[in-house]
Amino acid sequence: GVAVIGALRGTYGADIPAVIVTGDVAPVVLRRVEDAGLPIFSKPFRPDQLVEKIAKLIVPSRPD
């Protein structure tokens, strides 16, 4: 996932919103995602939680 997101961002020259969805808890994997500056969303989760996470990535919240 990290490599794919990096390749897409490199190709299109844009900060494409992305989140890593994983059930992996290996420290090396979590560190790689963190080092890439990507948000991580761990399984299990409800579909509505994923929709909310994606919505926040593509429509930043406005200050109150």
N, C-alpha and C positions, 0 to 999 in steps of 0.2 A: 503494500500500500504506500509506504513512504516513498519508494522509488518511482512508482507510477505518478504520484502527485507531483514529485519533483520534476519528472519528465514533462508532464502536462504544463506545469507552470513555466518551465524553461522554453517549451515550444511556443506557447501562446503569449509569453511575456506578461502575464497578468497574475495577480494574486487570486487564483481560483479558490473559492471557499471549499474547504475539505475537512473531514473528520475521519479518524481511524476508528473503525468498529472492530473490536476483537474480544476474544475470550482468553487470549494469551496473558499469562501473568508472569512470564519469565522476565527477570530484571533487565536482561540485555535488550529485549524487545521494547519494553516500556521506556528504557533510556533512549533508544534510537528514535522513538516517536517524540519524546520530550526534546531531544537535541534538534529535531527537525522543526520544533516549534508548532507542532500540530496538536489539536485537541484530540483526546482519546475518549471513547465511549465504550464502556465495558459491558459485555454480555453477562447475565441476561438482563433484558430490559423490555418494557412494554412498547409497542409500536408508537403510541402517542408521545412517549419520551424521546424517541428518535426524531419524530416529526418536529417536536419543539426545539431540539438541538440544532437541526438543520435550518429551521426558520431563523434562529438567532444568528446563524452564520451568514445567511443571505440577506437578512434585513436587520441590520444593527439596531439595537434599541436606542431610542432618542432620550436625551437627558430630560429629566422632569423639570 
